[in-house]
Amino acid sequence: MSKVKNIIVLIAMAFCLSGCAAALLAVGAGAGIGGYKFYEGSLSRDYPIAYARAIDATNSALENHQISVSNSMDEGTVAKIDAVRRDGTKVSLKIKDRGQGVTKISIRVGMLGDRSAAEKIHDQIAAVSGIR
């Protein structure tokens, strides 16, 4: 009888945990446009602007922060920009068209990723594009 109770408890726990995981995923997915995501040193944000406008806003934001672009590549739906701050710190940006007027911009400052520096660039992109 004890084995049956243990099995029932394990099944009930598995059910509860799987339900919690699904709820957490739903909450995470609800963050949507406007929220930042910091992953492996890159800070990403979805912007409710067209791809071409996002590239223009990004270049303007870099110029406003006196960050020099060293390399730029645009493939039509994905762009990559390599830049350098005045102190020599490398800045890498990836711009991706997500469709329906939404563009994802990911920024990595330095080797390990400086979140606060990336947030400042994101804030400038938002200001230049008229989001804030």
C-alpha positions in Angstrom: 0.0 0.0 0.0 2.9 2.3 0.7 4.3 1.9 -2.8 0.9 2.9 -4.3 0.8 6.1 -2.1 4.4 7.0 -3.2 3.5 6.5 -6.9 0.4 8.7 -6.5 2.3 11.4 -4.7 5.0 11.3 -7.4 2.5 11.6 -10.2 0.7 14.4 -8.4 4.0 16.2 -8.0 4.9 15.8 -11.6 1.6 17.1 -12.7 1.9 20.2 -10.4 5.5 20.9 -11.6 4.6 20.6 -15.2 1.7 22.9 -14.7 4.0 25.5 -13.0 6.5 25.3 -15.8 3.8 25.9 -18.4 2.5 28.9 -16.3 6.0 30.3 -16.1 6.5 30.0 -19.8 3.2 31.8 -20.5 4.2 34.6 -18.1 7.6 34.9 -19.8 6.1 35.0 -23.3 3.8 37.7 -22.1 6.7 40.1 -21.6 6.6 40.8 -25.3 7.5 44.1 -26.9 9.3 46.6 -24.7 10.9 44.1 -22.3 14.6 43.5 -22.2 16.2 40.1 -22.3 19.8 39.6 -21.2 21.2 36.3 -22.4 24.9 35.3 -22.6 26.1 38.9 -22.5 23.7 40.3 -25.1 20.8 42.5 -24.2 17.9 42.1 -26.6 14.7 44.1 -27.1 11.8 44.0 -29.6 10.9 47.4 -31.1 7.6 48.1 -32.7 9.3 49.7 -35.7 10.1 48.7 -39.3 13.5 47.1 -40.0 14.9 50.0 -42.0 13.9 52.5 -39.4 15.5 50.3 -36.7 18.8 50.4 -38.6 18.7 54.2 -39.0 17.8 54.6 -35.3 20.6 52.3 -34.3 23.2 54.1 -36.4 22.0 57.5 -35.0 22.2 56.1 -31.4 25.7 54.9 -31.9 26.7 58.3 -33.3 25.0 60.1 -30.4 27.1 57.9 -28.0 30.3 58.6 -30.0 30.6 55.0 -30.8 32.5 54.4 -34.1 31.2 51.8 -36.6 34.0 49.6 -37.8 32.0 47.1 -39.8 28.4 46.9 -41.0 26.6 44.2 -42.9 22.9 44.2 -44.0 21.4 41.1 -45.6 17.8 42.5 -46.0 16.3 41.0 -42.9 19.3 40.7 -40.6 22.0 43.3 -40.0 25.2 43.1 -38.0 27.1 46.1 -36.8 30.6 46.0 -35.2 31.6 49.2 -33.4 34.1 50.5 -30.9 33.6 52.9 -28.0 36.1 55.7 -27.4 37.7 53.6 -24.6 38.4 50.8 -27.1 35.5 48.5 -25.9 33.9 46.6 -28.7 30.2 46.8 -29.3 28.4 44.2 -31.3 24.8 44.7 -32.5 22.4 42.4 -34.4 19.2 43.7 -35.9 16.6 41.2 -37.1 13.3 41.8 -38.8 10.7 39.8 -37.0 7.9 40.8 -39.4 4.7 42.8 -39.0 6.6 46.0 -38.1 8.6 44.4 -35.3 12.4 44.4 -35.2 14.6 42.7 -32.6 17.9 44.5 -31.7 20.5 42.7 -29.6 23.5 44.6 -28.2 26.7 43.2 -26.6 29.2 45.6 -25.0 32.6 44.2 -24.2 33.7 40.6 -24.1 31.4 39.5 -21.2 28.6 41.9 -21.9 28.0 45.1 -19.9 24.3 45.3 -19.3 24.1 48.9 -18.2 26.1 50.1 -21.2 23.8 48.1 -23.5 20.7 49.6 -21.8 22.0 53.1 -22.4 22.3 52.3 -26.1 18.8 50.7 -26.2 17.4 53.8 -24.4 19.0 56.0 -27.1 17.6 53.8 -29.9 14.1 54.1 -28.4 14.5 57.9 -28.0 15.7 58.4 -31.6 13.0 56.2 -33.0 10.3 58.1 -31.0 9.2 55.2 -28.8 9.8 57.0 -25.5 
